[in-house]
């Protein structure tokens, strides 16, 4: 058996290492080519889909549709034009009676502008104060929430106890156009 010199062994190891690196690079190169071909195919498929949908790529038409939808939403808005204060008072009196409250105070406030989404609306507050047992006050608040106004909110609730009697203060706010 022939013995290789040290220099020959180093050359053989270097050649084997270079061959291994070449095989590794060739595998990476052909894998990249395969991924590139796959991505190119995906790009062509997406471009074909876009070409088949010309009506959806028309930005001006989509903008007009969006404007029409916004206008329709504004026209069908649940925000009432105005609130009849006597009708609201009748509803509050009904809630007071149904809840079983003995007394209450009701003070209409001045409407303030409030920005909601892209629109500006008027928020009309009504300060309500009453005292009663807690279960009665909770029933009263439930009845207030059920008033026939879609844009009603209860804000600034203050509830304090004096023995078994609780004092309730809150602002009933109805948002109008």
Secondary structure, DSSP 8 states (H G I E B T S, - for coil): -----HHHHHHHHHHHHHHHHHHHHHHHHHHHHHHHHHHHHHHHHHHHHHHH-TGGG-HHHHHHHHHHHHHHHHHT-S-BS---HHHHHHHHHHHHHHHT-S-EEEEE---EEEEETTEEEEEEEEEEEEEE-HHHHHHHHHHHHTSS-TTEEEEEEEEEEETTEEEEEEEEEEEE-
